[in-house]
Amino acid sequence: MDKIPLEVQGEDSPIRFRDCFSVRYIQSSALLCRLAFAIEQEYLRGGPVQPDAQLRHQAFTLNAILSSVTFLESTINELHADSTDEEFSAIDEKHEALLRTIGRQWHNPRNFDRAPMLTKYQTILSIAGQPGFDEGDQAFANVRILIEIRNHLLHYTREWVVIHDRQHPGREPESTSDHFEKILYHTFASNPLAGKNVPFFPDRCLGHGCAEWAIMNSIIFVDEFYRRLGMPVLYEGIREELETR
């Protein structure tokens, strides 16, 4: 993990420690994605697949996707916390001035906590005098869909899903599976472990392809956010650990 501010004030003083969970989350997401990929490759090669492979694959994929969104959320929360707490020990004077500006102009933690995640990113760019993400930006649009997937998984409600030919949709009300299939069908490879005649979401959608797509777009989005701020990302030194296969 990259630098974590560590302050020792004196021989008998307590050690002050400030962690960086955003990096942990994206590292975890990438690791889980690689584990899901290994299971899929073993299956596609026709090799022996462990009896619990399906369950492990589901666990790896689900948590890789969830962790990628948690990475996005913790990234912006950590930046805001450093700004309002005036924690500048790991940055230079130019970046310190930027964080002071952010902390001064958005110092109300209750207001910050209540804002939607993407609003936090856009507002901080505005405070920094930088252009926000355009609604048509591909990474921004993908991250919005990713957050929608995360929200559905975390606040899941059961529903009926009708399997029908994509070329001849039925007249039933659009299900969650129909919705995600409409916007994601050609976006990434389907889960090869999914059986026949199963819904697109979650069965065919939630595989290594989706997890990899989630991680790559999360990193692209955060990279661009920090580029606009003119600041280095916290995971710059560990990019080799963020491989997805």
Secondary structure, 3 states (H helix, E strand, C coil): CCCCCEEECCCCCCEEECCCHHHHHHHHHHHHHHHHHHHHHHHHCCCCCCCCHHHHHHHHHHHHHHHHHHHHHHHHHHHHHHHHCCCCCCCCHHHHHHHHHHHHHCCCHHHHHHCCHHHHHHHHHHHCCCCCCCCCCHHHHHHHHHHHHHHHHHCCCCCCCCCCCCCCCCCCCCCHHHHHHHHHCCCCCCCCCCCCCCCHHHHHCCCHHHHHHHHHHHHHHHHHHHHHHCCCCCCHHHHHHHCCC
